[in-house]
Amino acid sequence: MGFRLAGVIRMKETLQRSFRKHHSLAPDVPKGHFAVYVGDMEKRFVVPLSYLQHPLFQSLLHKAAEEYGFEHPRGMLRVPCNEDAFASLTSRMSSS
């Protein structure tokens, strides 16, 4: 459990640095939201920051960390699932 929490904290810190560093590159992302790239074609979704606290999204972030690591050369957050699965996941998170 402690290892998982440490990973979440490290992931959150990395995301915060990335958001600050690349915010000027994504002026169309409203305050309180962030961009996520999904699927092989890297479709872009803009989601609320509150999703970072949701257990379903945290699970997805763990999978992303395992597959892609914590740093991305272009400074983007990429998650390893298809677009339909991501849309379904965010729909469930917004309804709960």
Secondary structure, DSSP 8 states (H G I E B T S, - for coil): -HHHHHHHHHHHHHHHHHHHHHGGG-TTS-TTEEEEEETTTTEEEEEEGGGGGSHHHHHHHHHHHHHH-S--TT---EESS-HHHHHHHHHHHHH-
